[in-house]
Amino acid sequence: MDFQTALQIVARRHQNSVRRINEKIPQMERREALSEQVRKEREERKDLLTNGSRSSTGKKGFWQGIGDWFSGK
C-alpha cells in the first residue's frame, strides 16, 4: 500500500466517523426533548398530588383552599 492510498483510507474513515456523529445529533436532541417532557409531566403529577391543582404558581390549590376555608381566611 502506498502513501496516497493510506491517506485516502484515513480520510474515508474520518468522513465516516463525522457522518456517524452527525446522525447521532438529531437522536440526542429528540432524547433531550423527551426527557424534558417526562420531567414536566412528573412535576405536574407531583403538583396535582401536593396541591390538588395543575400548577403551584399563583394558585393555592384545592387542599390549601379547604384549609383556608376552615381557618376563616
Predicted model as a PDB file, atoms N, CA, C, CB and O in Angstrom, pLDDT in the B-factor column:
MODEL        1                                                                  
ATOM      1  N   MET A   1       0.861  -1.162   0.000  1.00 80.00           N  
ATOM      2  CA  MET A   1       0.000   0.000   0.000  1.00 80.00           C  
ATOM      3  C   MET A   1       0.915   1.235   0.000  1.00 80.00           C  
ATOM      4  CB  MET A   1      -0.984  -0.007   1.239  1.00 80.00           C  
ATOM      5  O   MET A   1       1.864   1.321   0.779  1.00 80.00           O  
ATOM      6  N   ASP A   2       0.612   2.167  -0.874  1.00 93.00           N  
ATOM      7  CA  ASP A   2       1.435   3.370  -0.944  1.00 93.00           C  
ATOM      8  C   ASP A   2       0.858   4.471  -0.057  1.00 93.00           C  
ATOM      9  CB  ASP A   2       1.548   3.859  -2.397  1.00 93.00           C  
ATOM     10  O   ASP A   2      -0.203   4.301   0.543  1.00 93.00           O  
ATOM     11  N   PHE A   3       1.549   5.578   0.020  1.00 93.00           N  
ATOM     12  CA  PHE A   3       1.194   6.690   0.910  1.00 93.00           C  
ATOM     13  C   PHE A   3      -0.149   7.305   0.540  1.00 93.00           C  
ATOM     14  CB  PHE A   3       2.277   7.761   0.873  1.00 93.00           C  
ATOM     15  O   PHE A   3      -0.943   7.619   1.426  1.00 93.00           O  
ATOM     16  N   GLN A   4      -0.420   7.486  -0.763  1.00 93.00           N  
ATOM     17  CA  GLN A   4      -1.687   8.081  -1.212  1.00 93.00           C  
ATOM     18  C   GLN A   4      -2.874   7.202  -0.805  1.00 93.00           C  
ATOM     19  CB  GLN A   4      -1.677   8.283  -2.748  1.00 93.00           C  
ATOM     20  O   GLN A   4      -3.902   7.712  -0.360  1.00 93.00           O  
ATOM     21  N   THR A   5      -2.736   5.924  -0.953  1.00 94.00           N  
ATOM     22  CA  THR A   5      -3.816   5.004  -0.585  1.00 94.00           C  
ATOM     23  C   THR A   5      -4.070   5.070   0.922  1.00 94.00           C  
ATOM     24  CB  THR A   5      -3.470   3.552  -1.013  1.00 94.00           C  
ATOM     25  O   THR A   5      -5.221   5.060   1.358  1.00 94.00           O  
ATOM     26  N   ALA A   6      -3.013   5.137   1.705  1.00 94.00           N  
ATOM     27  CA  ALA A   6      -3.154   5.242   3.157  1.00 94.00           C  
ATOM     28  C   ALA A   6      -3.854   6.538   3.530  1.00 94.00           C  
ATOM     29  CB  ALA A   6      -1.782   5.161   3.844  1.00 94.00           C  
ATOM     30  O   ALA A   6      -4.712   6.542   4.413  1.00 94.00           O  
ATOM     31  N   LEU A   7      -3.504   7.638   2.875  1.00 95.00           N  
ATOM     32  CA  LEU A   7      -4.174   8.915   3.145  1.00 95.00           C  
ATOM     33  C   LEU A   7      -5.652   8.849   2.783  1.00 95.00           C  
ATOM     34  CB  LEU A   7      -3.495  10.051   2.368  1.00 95.00           C  
ATOM     35  O   LEU A   7      -6.488   9.387   3.509  1.00 95.00           O  
ATOM     36  N   GLN A   8      -5.988   8.197   1.668  1.00 96.00           N  
ATOM     37  CA  GLN A   8      -7.387   8.071   1.263  1.00 96.00           C  
ATOM     38  C   GLN A   8      -8.177   7.229   2.280  1.00 96.00           C  
ATOM     39  CB  GLN A   8      -7.481   7.437  -0.146  1.00 96.00           C  
ATOM     40  O   GLN A   8      -9.327   7.541   2.589  1.00 96.00           O  
ATOM     41  N   ILE A   9      -7.564   6.188   2.785  1.00 96.00           N  
ATOM     42  CA  ILE A   9      -8.225   5.347   3.785  1.00 96.00           C  
ATOM     43  C   ILE A   9      -8.479   6.142   5.063  1.00 96.00           C  
ATOM     44  CB  ILE A   9      -7.373   4.096   4.092  1.00 96.00           C  
ATOM     45  O   ILE A   9      -9.564   6.062   5.639  1.00 96.00           O  
ATOM     46  N   VAL A  10      -7.488   6.906   5.506  1.00 96.00           N  
ATOM     47  CA  VAL A  10      -7.646   7.720   6.716  1.00 96.00           C  
ATOM     48  C   VAL A  10      -8.722   8.780   6.494  1.00 96.00           C  
ATOM     49  CB  VAL A  10      -6.300   8.388   7.110  1.00 96.00           C  
ATOM     50  O   VAL A  10      -9.538   9.024   7.382  1.00 96.00           O  
ATOM     51  N   ALA A  11      -8.734   9.409   5.326  1.00 97.00           N  
ATOM     52  CA  ALA A  11      -9.746  10.429   5.029  1.00 97.00           C  
ATOM     53  C   ALA A  11     -11.138   9.812   5.014  1.00 97.00           C  
ATOM     54  CB  ALA A  11      -9.453  11.110   3.678  1.00 97.00           C  
ATOM     55  O   ALA A  11     -12.083  10.404   5.534  1.00 97.00           O  
ATOM     56  N   ARG A  12     -11.274   8.624   4.420  1.00 97.00           N  
ATOM     57  CA  ARG A  12     -12.573   7.960   4.360  1.00 97.00           C  
ATOM     58  C   ARG A  12     -13.063   7.580   5.757  1.00 97.00           C  
ATOM     59  CB  ARG A  12     -12.493   6.713   3.473  1.00 97.00           C  
ATOM     60  O   ARG A  12     -14.245   7.737   6.062  1.00 97.00           O  
ATOM     61  N   ARG A  13     -12.164   7.083   6.604  1.00 97.00           N  
ATOM     62  CA  ARG A  13     -12.541   6.754   7.988  1.00 97.00           C  
ATOM     63  C   ARG A  13     -12.993   7.995   8.736  1.00 97.00           C  
ATOM     64  CB  ARG A  13     -11.366   6.098   8.728  1.00 97.00           C  
ATOM     65  O   ARG A  13     -13.957   7.958   9.501  1.00 97.00           O  
ATOM     66  N   HIS A  14     -12.288   9.091   8.505  1.00 97.00           N  
ATOM     67  CA  HIS A  14     -12.665  10.349   9.161  1.00 97.00           C  
ATOM     68  C   HIS A  14     -14.049  10.800   8.692  1.00 97.00           C  
ATOM     69  CB  HIS A  14     -11.615  11.452   8.873  1.00 97.00           C  
ATOM     70  O   HIS A  14     -14.873  11.218   9.505  1.00 97.00           O  
ATOM     71  N   GLN A  15     -14.304  10.719   7.398  1.00 97.00           N  
ATOM     72  CA  GLN A  15     -15.609  11.109   6.870  1.00 97.00           C  
ATOM     73  C   GLN A  15     -16.715  10.226   7.445  1.00 97.00           C  
ATOM     74  CB  GLN A  15     -15.612  11.031   5.334  1.00 97.00           C  
ATOM     75  O   GLN A  15     -17.794  10.716   7.779  1.00 97.00           O  
ATOM     76  N   ASN A  16     -16.451   8.943   7.559  1.00 97.00           N  
ATOM     77  CA  ASN A  16     -17.449   8.030   8.121  1.00 97.00           C  
ATOM     78  C   ASN A  16     -17.733   8.347   9.587  1.00 97.00           C  
ATOM     79  CB  ASN A  16     -16.978   6.580   7.983  1.00 97.00           C  
ATOM     80  O   ASN A  16     -18.885   8.299  10.020  1.00 97.00           O  
ATOM     81  N   SER A  17     -16.696   8.670  10.349  1.00 96.00           N  
ATOM     82  CA  SER A  17     -16.924   8.992  11.760  1.00 96.00           C  
ATOM     83  C   SER A  17     -17.671  10.315  11.898  1.00 96.00           C  
ATOM     84  CB  SER A  17     -15.589   9.055  12.522  1.00 96.00           C  
ATOM     85  O   SER A  17     -18.511  10.450  12.788  1.00 96.00           O  
ATOM     86  N   VAL A  18     -17.387  11.291  11.041  1.00 95.00           N  
ATOM     87  CA  VAL A  18     -18.122  12.559  11.068  1.00 95.00           C  
ATOM     88  C   VAL A  18     -19.588  12.323  10.722  1.00 95.00           C  
ATOM     89  CB  VAL A  18     -17.495  13.579  10.086  1.00 95.00           C  
ATOM     90  O   VAL A  18     -20.478  12.893  11.354  1.00 95.00           O  
ATOM     91  N   ARG A  19     -19.839  11.487   9.722  1.00 95.00           N  
ATOM     92  CA  ARG A  19     -21.210  11.183   9.320  1.00 95.00           C  
ATOM     93  C   ARG A  19     -21.973  10.507  10.458  1.00 95.00           C  
ATOM     94  CB  ARG A  19     -21.216  10.288   8.071  1.00 95.00           C  
ATOM     95  O   ARG A  19     -23.126  10.848  10.721  1.00 95.00           O  
ATOM     96  N   ARG A  20     -21.329   9.544  11.136  1.00 94.00           N  
ATOM     97  CA  ARG A  20     -21.988   8.865  12.255  1.00 94.00           C  
ATOM     98  C   ARG A  20     -22.318   9.834  13.385  1.00 94.00           C  
ATOM     99  CB  ARG A  20     -21.107   7.738  12.782  1.00 94.00           C  
ATOM    100  O   ARG A  20     -23.392   9.755  13.982  1.00 94.00           O  
ATOM    101  N   ILE A  21     -21.400  10.740  13.674  1.00 93.00           N  
ATOM    102  CA  ILE A  21     -21.645  11.734  14.730  1.00 93.00           C  
ATOM    103  C   ILE A  21     -22.795  12.647  14.327  1.00 93.00           C  
ATOM    104  CB  ILE A  21     -20.367  12.568  15.012  1.00 93.00           C  
ATOM    105  O   ILE A  21     -23.660  12.949  15.149  1.00 93.00           O  
ATOM    106  N   ASN A  22     -22.815  13.089  13.082  1.00 93.00           N  
ATOM    107  CA  ASN A  22     -23.889  13.964  12.616  1.00 93.00           C  
ATOM    108  C   ASN A  22     -25.244  13.262  12.622  1.00 93.00           C  
ATOM    109  CB  ASN A  22     -23.579  14.470  11.217  1.00 93.00           C  
ATOM    110  O   ASN A  22     -26.272  13.915  12.800  1.00 93.00           O  
ATOM    111  N   GLU A  23     -25.261  11.950  12.432  1.00 92.00           N  
ATOM    112  CA  GLU A  23     -26.515  11.202  12.508  1.00 92.00           C  
ATOM    113  C   GLU A  23     -27.003  11.090  13.946  1.00 92.00           C  
ATOM    114  CB  GLU A  23     -26.341   9.810  11.904  1.00 92.00           C  
ATOM    115  O   GLU A  23     -28.207  10.979  14.177  1.00 92.00           O  
ATOM    116  N   LYS A  24     -26.105  11.115  14.902  1.00 93.00           N  
ATOM    117  CA  LYS A  24     -26.488  10.974  16.307  1.00 93.00           C  
ATOM    118  C   LYS A  24     -27.022  12.271  16.902  1.00 93.00           C  
ATOM    119  CB  LYS A  24     -25.306  10.496  17.117  1.00 93.00           C  
ATOM    120  O   LYS A  24     -27.743  12.230  17.899  1.00 93.00           O  
ATOM    121  N   ILE A  25     -26.691  13.411  16.326  1.00 91.00           N  
ATOM    122  CA  ILE A  25     -27.117  14.703  16.883  1.00 91.00           C  
ATOM    123  C   ILE A  25     -28.641  14.809  16.938  1.00 91.00           C  
ATOM    124  CB  ILE A  25     -26.542  15.860  16.047  1.00 91.00           C  
ATOM    125  O   ILE A  25     -29.165  15.145  18.001  1.00 91.00           O  
ATOM    126  N   PRO A  26     -29.390  14.543  15.853  1.00 91.00           N  
ATOM    127  CA  PRO A  26     -30.857  14.617  15.966  1.00 91.00           C  
ATOM    128  C   PRO A  26     -31.425  13.631  16.984  1.00 91.00           C  
ATOM    129  CB  PRO A  26     -31.493  14.359  14.611  1.00 91.00           C  
ATOM    130  O   PRO A  26     -32.406  13.938  17.662  1.00 91.00           O  
ATOM    131  N   GLN A  27     -30.815  12.446  17.099  1.00 92.00           N  
ATOM    132  CA  GLN A  27     -31.277  11.482  18.086  1.00 92.00           C  
ATOM    133  C   GLN A  27     -31.118  12.034  19.494  1.00 92.00           C  
ATOM    134  CB  GLN A  27     -30.516  10.167  17.946  1.00 92.00           C  
ATOM    135  O   GLN A  27     -32.012  11.882  20.326  1.00 92.00           O  
ATOM    136  N   MET A  28     -29.991  12.672  19.763  1.00 92.00           N  
ATOM    137  CA  MET A  28     -29.756  13.247  21.084  1.00 92.00           C  
ATOM    138  C   MET A  28     -30.727  14.395  21.363  1.00 92.00           C  
ATOM    139  CB  MET A  28     -28.309  13.739  21.201  1.00 92.00           C  
ATOM    140  O   MET A  28     -31.210  14.543  22.486  1.00 92.00           O  
ATOM    141  N   GLU A  29     -31.012  15.209  20.338  1.00 92.00           N  
ATOM    142  CA  GLU A  29     -31.963  16.308  20.526  1.00 92.00           C  
ATOM    143  C   GLU A  29     -33.350  15.765  20.853  1.00 92.00           C  
ATOM    144  CB  GLU A  29     -32.022  17.196  19.266  1.00 92.00           C  
ATOM    145  O   GLU A  29     -34.031  16.283  21.738  1.00 92.00           O  
ATOM    146  N   ARG A  30     -33.770  14.717  20.135  1.00 93.00           N  
ATOM    147  CA  ARG A  30     -35.085  14.115  20.430  1.00 93.00           C  
ATOM    148  C   ARG A  30     -35.094  13.510  21.821  1.00 93.00           C  
ATOM    149  CB  ARG A  30     -35.443  13.035  19.385  1.00 93.00           C  
ATOM    150  O   ARG A  30     -36.084  13.627  22.543  1.00 93.00           O  
ATOM    151  N   ARG A  31     -34.002  12.866  22.202  1.00 93.00           N  
ATOM    152  CA  ARG A  31     -33.912  12.252  23.536  1.00 93.00           C  
ATOM    153  C   ARG A  31     -33.990  13.319  24.626  1.00 93.00           C  
ATOM    154  CB  ARG A  31     -32.600  11.443  23.675  1.00 93.00           C  
ATOM    155  O   ARG A  31     -34.657  13.125  25.642  1.00 93.00           O  
ATOM    156  N   GLU A  32     -33.307  14.446  24.415  1.00 94.00           N  
ATOM    157  CA  GLU A  32     -33.354  15.530  25.404  1.00 94.00           C  
ATOM    158  C   GLU A  32     -34.751  16.133  25.493  1.00 94.00           C  
ATOM    159  CB  GLU A  32     -32.334  16.623  25.052  1.00 94.00           C  
ATOM    160  O   GLU A  32     -35.224  16.440  26.587  1.00 94.00           O  
ATOM    161  N   ALA A  33     -35.418  16.306  24.344  1.00 94.00           N  
ATOM    162  CA  ALA A  33     -36.777  16.849  24.350  1.00 94.00           C  
ATOM    163  C   ALA A  33     -37.725  15.900  25.076  1.00 94.00           C  
ATOM    164  CB  ALA A  33     -37.270  17.098  22.910  1.00 94.00           C  
ATOM    165  O   ALA A  33     -38.574  16.344  25.849  1.00 94.00           O  
ATOM    166  N   LEU A  34     -37.588  14.608  24.837  1.00 94.00           N  
ATOM    167  CA  LEU A  34     -38.433  13.631  25.515  1.00 94.00           C  
ATOM    168  C   LEU A  34     -38.165  13.630  27.016  1.00 94.00           C  
ATOM    169  CB  LEU A  34     -38.204  12.230  24.936  1.00 94.00           C  
ATOM    170  O   LEU A  34     -39.094  13.534  27.817  1.00 94.00           O  
ATOM    171  N   SER A  35     -36.908  13.737  27.389  1.00 94.00           N  
ATOM    172  CA  SER A  35     -36.549  13.779  28.803  1.00 94.00           C  
ATOM    173  C   SER A  35     -37.156  15.005  29.480  1.00 94.00           C  
ATOM    174  CB  SER A  35     -35.023  13.782  28.969  1.00 94.00           C  
ATOM    175  O   SER A  35     -37.646  14.918  30.606  1.00 94.00           O  
ATOM    176  N   GLU A  36     -37.124  16.145  28.796  1.00 95.00           N  
ATOM    177  CA  GLU A  36     -37.707  17.370  29.350  1.00 95.00           C  
ATOM    178  C   GLU A  36     -39.221  17.222  29.491  1.00 95.00           C  
ATOM    179  CB  GLU A  36     -37.368  18.587  28.458  1.00 95.00           C  
ATOM    180  O   GLU A  36     -39.798  17.665  30.484  1.00 95.00           O  
ATOM    181  N   GLN A  37     -39.867  16.603  28.503  1.00 95.00           N  
ATOM    182  CA  GLN A  37     -41.315  16.392  28.566  1.00 95.00           C  
ATOM    183  C   GLN A  37     -41.663  15.474  29.735  1.00 95.00           C  
ATOM    184  CB  GLN A  37     -41.841  15.795  27.237  1.00 95.00           C  
ATOM    185  O   GLN A  37     -42.625  15.734  30.458  1.00 95.00           O  
ATOM    186  N   VAL A  38     -40.903  14.418  29.927  1.00 95.00           N  
ATOM    187  CA  VAL A  38     -41.153  13.495  31.039  1.00 95.00           C  
ATOM    188  C   VAL A  38     -40.955  14.208  32.364  1.00 95.00           C  
ATOM    189  CB  VAL A  38     -40.227  12.264  30.952  1.00 95.00           C  
ATOM    190  O   VAL A  38     -41.726  13.996  33.300  1.00 95.00           O  
ATOM    191  N   ARG A  39     -39.926  15.058  32.460  1.00 95.00           N  
ATOM    192  CA  ARG A  39     -39.686  15.811  33.691  1.00 95.00           C  
ATOM    193  C   ARG A  39     -40.861  16.736  34.002  1.00 95.00           C  
ATOM    194  CB  ARG A  39     -38.387  16.627  33.578  1.00 95.00           C  
ATOM    195  O   ARG A  39     -41.297  16.825  35.149  1.00 95.00           O  
ATOM    196  N   LYS A  40     -41.377  17.429  32.969  1.00 94.00           N  
ATOM    197  CA  LYS A  40     -42.517  18.333  33.176  1.00 94.00           C  
ATOM    198  C   LYS A  40     -43.759  17.564  33.599  1.00 94.00           C  
ATOM    199  CB  LYS A  40     -42.808  19.132  31.900  1.00 94.00           C  
ATOM    200  O   LYS A  40     -44.496  18.009  34.479  1.00 94.00           O  
ATOM    201  N   GLU A  41     -43.997  16.411  32.978  1.00 94.00           N  
ATOM    202  CA  GLU A  41     -45.156  15.603  33.355  1.00 94.00           C  
ATOM    203  C   GLU A  41     -45.030  15.101  34.787  1.00 94.00           C  
ATOM    204  CB  GLU A  41     -45.319  14.421  32.396  1.00 94.00           C  
ATOM    205  O   GLU A  41     -46.008  15.079  35.535  1.00 94.00           O  
ATOM    206  N   ARG A  42     -43.826  14.699  35.161  1.00 94.00           N  
ATOM    207  CA  ARG A  42     -43.596  14.236  36.539  1.00 94.00           C  
ATOM    208  C   ARG A  42     -43.843  15.373  37.524  1.00 94.00           C  
ATOM    209  CB  ARG A  42     -42.153  13.687  36.704  1.00 94.00           C  
ATOM    210  O   ARG A  42     -44.447  15.171  38.577  1.00 94.00           O  
ATOM    211  N   GLU A  43     -43.372  16.571  37.178  1.00 91.00           N  
ATOM    212  CA  GLU A  43     -43.577  17.731  38.042  1.00 91.00           C  
ATOM    213  C   GLU A  43     -45.059  18.082  38.152  1.00 91.00           C  
ATOM    214  CB  GLU A  43     -42.790  18.933  37.515  1.00 91.00           C  
ATOM    215  O   GLU A  43     -45.538  18.457  39.221  1.00 91.00           O  
ATOM    216  N   GLU A  44     -45.781  17.957  37.033  1.00 89.00           N  
ATOM    217  CA  GLU A  44     -47.213  18.246  37.044  1.00 89.00           C  
ATOM    218  C   GLU A  44     -47.968  17.245  37.921  1.00 89.00           C  
ATOM    219  CB  GLU A  44     -47.771  18.224  35.614  1.00 89.00           C  
ATOM    220  O   GLU A  44     -48.866  17.626  38.673  1.00 89.00           O  
ATOM    221  N   ARG A  45     -47.600  15.965  37.822  1.00 89.00           N  
ATOM    222  CA  ARG A  45     -48.243  14.957  38.685  1.00 89.00           C  
ATOM    223  C   ARG A  45     -47.947  15.230  40.156  1.00 89.00           C  
ATOM    224  CB  ARG A  45     -47.768  13.537  38.309  1.00 89.00           C  
ATOM    225  O   ARG A  45     -48.814  15.069  41.014  1.00 89.00           O  
ATOM    226  N   LYS A  46     -46.712  15.646  40.436  1.00 88.00           N  
ATOM    227  CA  LYS A  46     -46.347  15.972  41.807  1.00 88.00           C  
ATOM    228  C   LYS A  46     -47.176  17.154  42.307  1.00 88.00           C  
ATOM    229  CB  LYS A  46     -44.843  16.288  41.907  1.00 88.00           C  
ATOM    230  O   LYS A  46     -47.647  17.146  43.445  1.00 88.00           O  
ATOM    231  N   ASP A  47     -47.358  18.178  41.453  1.00 84.00           N  
ATOM    232  CA  ASP A  47     -48.194  19.320  41.829  1.00 84.00           C  
ATOM    233  C   ASP A  47     -49.635  18.888  42.085  1.00 84.00           C  
ATOM    234  CB  ASP A  47     -48.155  20.393  40.735  1.00 84.00           C  
ATOM    235  O   ASP A  47     -50.277  19.363  43.021  1.00 84.00           O  
ATOM    236  N   LEU A  48     -50.139  17.977  41.238  1.00 84.00           N  
ATOM    237  CA  LEU A  48     -51.511  17.505  41.442  1.00 84.00           C  
ATOM    238  C   LEU A  48     -51.654  16.795  42.775  1.00 84.00           C  
ATOM    239  CB  LEU A  48     -51.932  16.573  40.310  1.00 84.00           C  
ATOM    240  O   LEU A  48     -52.646  16.986  43.480  1.00 84.00           O  
ATOM    241  N   LEU A  49     -50.682  15.987  43.121  1.00 85.00           N  
ATOM    242  CA  LEU A  49     -50.752  15.260  44.391  1.00 85.00           C  
ATOM    243  C   LEU A  49     -50.539  16.182  45.582  1.00 85.00           C  
ATOM    244  CB  LEU A  49     -49.719  14.141  44.417  1.00 85.00           C  
ATOM    245  O   LEU A  49     -51.196  16.039  46.613  1.00 85.00           O  
ATOM    246  N   THR A  50     -49.617  17.133  45.434  1.00 83.00           N  
ATOM    247  CA  THR A  50     -49.284  18.015  46.547  1.00 83.00           C  
ATOM    248  C   THR A  50     -50.327  19.109  46.743  1.00 83.00           C  
ATOM    249  CB  THR A  50     -47.924  18.639  46.324  1.00 83.00           C  
ATOM    250  O   THR A  50     -50.789  19.335  47.862  1.00 83.00           O  
ATOM    251  N   ASN A  51     -50.697  19.783  45.668  1.00 77.00           N  
ATOM    252  CA  ASN A  51     -51.545  20.972  45.771  1.00 77.00           C  
ATOM    253  C   ASN A  51     -52.984  20.741  45.340  1.00 77.00           C  
ATOM    254  CB  ASN A  51     -50.964  22.071  44.951  1.00 77.00           C  
ATOM    255  O   ASN A  51     -53.861  21.546  45.653  1.00 77.00           O  
ATOM    256  N   GLY A  52     -53.234  19.663  44.632  1.00 73.00           N  
ATOM    257  CA  GLY A  52     -54.583  19.435  44.130  1.00 73.00           C  
ATOM    258  C   GLY A  52     -54.909  20.309  42.950  1.00 73.00           C  
ATOM    259  O   GLY A  52     -56.083  20.499  42.630  1.00 73.00           O  
ATOM    260  N   SER A  53     -53.896  20.850  42.288  1.00 62.00           N  
ATOM    261  CA  SER A  53     -54.126  21.693  41.124  1.00 62.00           C  
ATOM    262  C   SER A  53     -53.074  21.379  40.079  1.00 62.00           C  
ATOM    263  CB  SER A  53     -54.098  23.195  41.502  1.00 62.00           C  
ATOM    264  O   SER A  53     -52.126  20.635  40.329  1.00 62.00           O  
ATOM    265  N   ARG A  54     -53.257  21.954  38.915  1.00 62.00           N  
ATOM    266  CA  ARG A  54     -52.324  21.713  37.819  1.00 62.00           C  
ATOM    267  C   ARG A  54     -51.051  22.523  37.943  1.00 62.00           C  
ATOM    268  CB  ARG A  54     -52.982  22.018  36.512  1.00 62.00           C  
ATOM    269  O   ARG A  54     -50.035  22.145  37.360  1.00 62.00           O  
ATOM    270  N   SER A  55     -51.068  23.612  38.672  1.00 56.00           N  
ATOM    271  CA  SER A  55     -49.875  24.447  38.780  1.00 56.00           C  
ATOM    272  C   SER A  55     -49.820  25.071  40.160  1.00 56.00           C  
ATOM    273  CB  SER A  55     -49.859  25.540  37.688  1.00 56.00           C  
ATOM    274  O   SER A  55     -50.838  25.493  40.710  1.00 56.00           O  
ATOM    275  N   SER A  56     -48.625  25.123  40.707  1.00 50.00           N  
ATOM    276  CA  SER A  56     -48.474  25.713  42.030  1.00 50.00           C  
ATOM    277  C   SER A  56     -48.155  27.198  41.947  1.00 50.00           C  
ATOM    278  CB  SER A  56     -47.386  24.992  42.806  1.00 50.00           C  
ATOM    279  O   SER A  56     -48.067  27.870  42.975  1.00 50.00           O  
ATOM    280  N   THR A  57     -47.983  27.717  40.743  1.00 53.00           N  
ATOM    281  CA  THR A  57     -47.634  29.132  40.599  1.00 53.00           C  
ATOM    282  C   THR A  57     -48.901  29.967  40.578  1.00 53.00           C  
ATOM    283  CB  THR A  57     -46.803  29.373  39.313  1.00 53.00           C  
ATOM    284  O   THR A  57     -49.742  29.809  39.693  1.00 53.00           O  
ATOM    285  N   GLY A  58     -49.035  30.838  41.536  1.00 52.00           N  
ATOM    286  CA  GLY A  58     -50.154  31.767  41.574  1.00 52.00           C  
ATOM    287  C   GLY A  58     -51.455  31.191  42.098  1.00 52.00           C  
ATOM    288  O   GLY A  58     -52.410  31.942  42.300  1.00 52.00           O  
ATOM    289  N   LYS A  59     -51.529  29.928  42.318  1.00 54.00           N  
ATOM    290  CA  LYS A  59     -52.748  29.301  42.814  1.00 54.00           C  
ATOM    291  C   LYS A  59     -52.419  28.561  44.098  1.00 54.00           C  
ATOM    292  CB  LYS A  59     -53.364  28.337  41.756  1.00 54.00           C  
ATOM    293  O   LYS A  59     -51.302  28.083  44.294  1.00 54.00           O  
ATOM    294  N   LYS A  60     -53.406  28.479  44.960  1.00 59.00           N  
ATOM    295  CA  LYS A  60     -53.191  27.779  46.215  1.00 59.00           C  
ATOM    296  C   LYS A  60     -53.486  26.302  46.086  1.00 59.00           C  
ATOM    297  CB  LYS A  60     -54.042  28.380  47.303  1.00 59.00           C  
ATOM    298  O   LYS A  60     -52.903  25.494  46.808  1.00 59.00           O  
ATOM    299  N   GLY A  61     -54.364  25.934  45.198  1.00 60.00           N  
ATOM    300  CA  GLY A  61     -54.726  24.537  45.055  1.00 60.00           C  
ATOM    301  C   GLY A  61     -55.935  24.202  45.910  1.00 60.00           C  
ATOM    302  O   GLY A  61     -56.328  24.971  46.788  1.00 60.00           O  
ATOM    303  N   PHE A  62     -56.500  23.080  45.649  1.00 62.00           N  
ATOM    304  CA  PHE A  62     -57.725  22.660  46.305  1.00 62.00           C  
ATOM    305  C   PHE A  62     -57.540  22.481  47.802  1.00 62.00           C  
ATOM    306  CB  PHE A  62     -58.224  21.379  45.696  1.00 62.00           C  
ATOM    307  O   PHE A  62     -58.341  22.997  48.581  1.00 62.00           O  
ATOM    308  N   TRP A  63     -56.509  21.768  48.223  1.00 64.00           N  
ATOM    309  CA  TRP A  63     -56.337  21.455  49.639  1.00 64.00           C  
ATOM    310  C   TRP A  63     -55.985  22.694  50.449  1.00 64.00           C  
ATOM    311  CB  TRP A  63     -55.259  20.399  49.818  1.00 64.00           C  
ATOM    312  O   TRP A  63     -56.434  22.833  51.587  1.00 64.00           O  
ATOM    313  N   GLN A  64     -55.197  23.590  49.887  1.00 64.00           N  
ATOM    314  CA  GLN A  64     -54.901  24.833  50.597  1.00 64.00           C  
ATOM    315  C   GLN A  64     -56.163  25.681  50.725  1.00 64.00           C  
ATOM    316  CB  GLN A  64     -53.793  25.625  49.869  1.00 64.00           C  
ATOM    317  O   GLN A  64     -56.364  26.355  51.735  1.00 64.00           O  
ATOM    318  N   GLY A  65     -57.009  25.645  49.703  1.00 66.00           N  
ATOM    319  CA  GLY A  65     -58.271  26.376  49.769  1.00 66.00           C  
ATOM    320  C   GLY A  65     -59.177  25.845  50.867  1.00 66.00           C  
ATOM    321  O   GLY A  65     -59.834  26.620  51.562  1.00 66.00           O  
ATOM    322  N   ILE A  66     -59.215  24.530  51.027  1.00 70.00           N  
ATOM    323  CA  ILE A  66     -60.009  23.920  52.106  1.00 70.00           C  
ATOM    324  C   ILE A  66     -59.461  24.355  53.458  1.00 70.00           C  
ATOM    325  CB  ILE A  66     -60.002  22.369  51.993  1.00 70.00           C  
ATOM    326  O   ILE A  66     -60.224  24.691  54.364  1.00 70.00           O  
ATOM    327  N   GLY A  67     -58.142  24.348  53.593  1.00 68.00           N  
ATOM    328  CA  GLY A  67     -57.521  24.784  54.852  1.00 68.00           C  
ATOM    329  C   GLY A  67     -57.834  26.240  55.146  1.00 68.00           C  
ATOM    330  O   GLY A  67     -58.110  26.588  56.294  1.00 68.00           O  
ATOM    331  N   ASP A  68     -57.798  27.091  54.142  1.00 68.00           N  
ATOM    332  CA  ASP A  68     -58.148  28.500  54.325  1.00 68.00           C  
ATOM    333  C   ASP A  68     -59.613  28.655  54.732  1.00 68.00           C  
ATOM    334  CB  ASP A  68     -57.873  29.290  53.038  1.00 68.00           C  
ATOM    335  O   ASP A  68     -59.944  29.516  55.547  1.00 68.00           O  
ATOM    336  N   TRP A  69     -60.479  27.834  54.174  1.00 67.00           N  
ATOM    337  CA  TRP A  69     -61.894  27.931  54.489  1.00 67.00           C  
ATOM    338  C   TRP A  69     -62.138  27.574  55.956  1.00 67.00           C  
ATOM    339  CB  TRP A  69     -62.714  27.015  53.566  1.00 67.00           C  
ATOM    340  O   TRP A  69     -62.934  28.229  56.629  1.00 67.00           O  
ATOM    341  N   PHE A  70     -61.458  26.538  56.452  1.00 72.00           N  
ATOM    342  CA  PHE A  70     -61.621  26.152  57.853  1.00 72.00           C  
ATOM    343  C   PHE A  70     -60.998  27.154  58.793  1.00 72.00           C  
ATOM    344  CB  PHE A  70     -61.020  24.793  58.096  1.00 72.00           C  
ATOM    345  O   PHE A  70     -61.501  27.352  59.899  1.00 72.00           O  
ATOM    346  N   SER A  71     -59.911  27.797  58.384  1.00 73.00           N  
ATOM    347  CA  SER A  71     -59.267  28.761  59.287  1.00 73.00           C  
ATOM    348  C   SER A  71     -59.905  30.135  59.175  1.00 73.00           C  
ATOM    349  CB  SER A  71     -57.771  28.860  58.987  1.00 73.00           C  
ATOM    350  O   SER A  71     -59.556  31.033  59.941  1.00 73.00           O  
ATOM    351  N   GLY A  72     -60.833  30.324  58.239  1.00 65.00           N  
ATOM    352  CA  GLY A  72     -61.547  31.594  58.128  1.00 65.00           C  
ATOM    353  C   GLY A  72     -60.809  32.644  57.319  1.00 65.00           C  
ATOM    354  O   GLY A  72     -61.125  33.828  57.437  1.00 65.00           O  
ATOM    355  N   LYS A  73     -59.858  32.265  56.518  1.00 62.00           N  
ATOM    356  CA  LYS A  73     -59.122  33.248  55.706  1.00 62.00           C  
ATOM    357  C   LYS A  73     -59.880  33.607  54.469  1.00 62.00           C  
ATOM    358  CB  LYS A  73     -57.756  32.723  55.325  1.00 62.00           C  
ATOM    359  O   LYS A  73     -59.411  34.418  53.671  1.00 62.00           O  
TER     360      LYS A  73                                                      
ENDMDL                                                                          
END                                                                             
